[in-house]
Amino acid sequence: MDKLRIGGIEFSSRLIVGSGKYKDFATTRDATLASGAEMITVAVRRVNITDKNSENLLDYFKDTQVKFLPNSAGCVTSEEAIGLFRLVREATGIKTIKLEIIGDTQKTLYPDVIETLKACEILAKEGFIVFAYSNDDPIMAKKLENAGAGAIMPLASPIGSGLGIQNRYNITFIKDAVNVPVIVDAGVGCASDASIAMELGADAVLTNSAIALAKNPVLMAEAMKNAVIAGRLSYLAGRIPKKPYASASSPIDGLVQL
């Protein structure tokens, strides 16, 4: 009953995975299916889904229910991203997209939020369902929502760093600021990072490197699946308040006197 809904699309899984950095397309498929994810991101500039005359990732998923989420990794301006997604829609019919425009391509891979905001507004008006990758800023998150984003994707830490969530408060601030789903993206390094993101109230988690570069990608994918489920259940259950001192599990009233 606890479904994730984005832009009129409903998902049972709250884990989204990426397709980059795997040794081959077969491993990508095996790990994705083990993760239980119903959506996989594809960097169109790096992974082929548009040229039907070359090895195509789409072919490895044609007998599955996994949906493709093309992203604009490699784009550094709004114009590049907009043009790319128009080509993708023409070639594949896909209009659900991950908008990713990088400002610092050399070191941090942090997003250019100004260019992202410009592209989001145009693409949303053209009927795209935009998953907007951004920094962990609640102000920008609200601006992206107002520009038409269907989901906000704040980074946990730099892409591929594996550092986990560096500012937990900002994730909760973003969750409070917007009404669209919040998907923690970038920097997840292990299953516990995914679980923490969900316990903070994130609606979903996206991870790529943590699975693709693991010693056993399929096993790590399964771990991520279970971590997201556990974190979501923990969030819904409601954690106990934190206290500075001990609190006995059993009451002291009515103790037997010895």
VENQUIUR-V686982 format. One record per pair of residues at least 12 apart in sequence whose ideal C-beta (glycine too) atoms are under 7 Angstrom apart, sorted by the first residue. I is the first residue (numbers start at 1). GAP is how many residues later the second one is. Records with the same first field share a line. If there is no record, write none. Layout:
# VENQUIUR-V686982
I->GAP / GAP
This chain:
# VENQUIUR-V686982
4->177 / 199 / 200
6->123 / 144 / 145 / 175
7->89 / 122 / 143
9->87
11->27 / 28
12->26
13->23 / 24 / 25
14->189 / 190 / 191 / 214 / 218
15->20 / 21 / 22 / 189 / 190 / 209 / 210 / 213
16->21 / 23 / 25 / 53 / 167 / 188 / 190
17->15 / 18 / 20 / 23 / 190 / 191 / 194
18->22 / 23 / 188 / 190
19->21 / 22 / 23 / 28 / 38
20->23 / 26 / 27 / 188 / 192
21->187 / 188 / 191 / 192
22->190 / 195
25->30 / 32 / 35
26->34
27->190
28->29 / 32
29->31 / 32
30->188
31->180 / 186 / 187 / 190
32->34
33->31
34->184 / 187 / 188
35->176 / 186 / 187 / 189 / 190
36->189
37->29
38->27 / 28 / 29
39->27 / 28 / 30
40->26 / 28 / 29
41->28 / 30 / 57 / 165
42->15 / 26 / 27 / 28 / 29
43->28 / 30 / 31
44->26 / 40 / 44
45->28 / 29
46->27 / 28
49->19 / 21 / 43
50->38 / 41 / 42
68->26
69->27 / 28 / 29 / 62
70->18 / 24 / 27
71->26 / 27 / 29
72->12 / 13 / 27 / 28 / 29
73->27
75->26
76->25 / 26 / 29 / 36
77->24 / 38
78->23 / 37 / 40 / 41
81->18 / 20 / 38
82->37 / 40 / 41
85->12 / 38 / 43
95->32 / 33 / 34
96->33
97->31 / 32 / 33 / 34
98->33 / 35
99->17 / 20 / 21 / 24 / 31 / 32 / 33 / 34
100->33
101->14 / 15 / 18
108->50
109->49 / 50
110->25
111->22 / 23 / 24
113->21 / 22 / 27
116->16 / 18
117->26 / 27 / 30
120->12 / 24 / 27 / 28 / 29
121->26 / 27
124->23 / 24 / 25
125->23
129->21
130->18 / 19 / 20
131->19 / 20 / 22 / 52
132->12 / 17 / 20 / 21
133->20 / 52
134->18 / 19 / 20
135->19 / 20
136->18 / 19 / 31 / 34 / 35 / 38
138->32 / 35 / 36 / 39
141->13 / 33 / 36 / 37
142->35 / 36
145->33 / 34 / 35
149->31
150->30
151->29 / 30 / 32
152->22 / 26 / 28 / 30
153->30 / 32 / 53
154->17 / 20 / 28 / 30 / 31
155->30 / 31 / 32
156->28 / 30 / 31 / 32 / 37 / 41
157->29 / 30
158->28 / 29
159->27
160->49
161->26
162->25 / 27 / 47 / 48
163->24 / 26
164->23 / 24 / 25 / 29
165->28 / 31 / 32
168->32
171->13 / 26 / 29 / 31
172->28 / 29
175->26 / 27
181->22 / 23
182->20 / 21
183->19 / 20 / 21 / 22 / 23
184->13 / 18 / 21
185->21
188->17 / 19 / 22
189->21
190->20
191->32 / 33 / 36
192->35
194->13 / 30 / 33 / 34 / 37
195->32 / 35 / 36
196->35
197->34
198->30 / 33 / 34 / 37
199->32 / 35 / 36
201->34
205->23
207->17
211->13
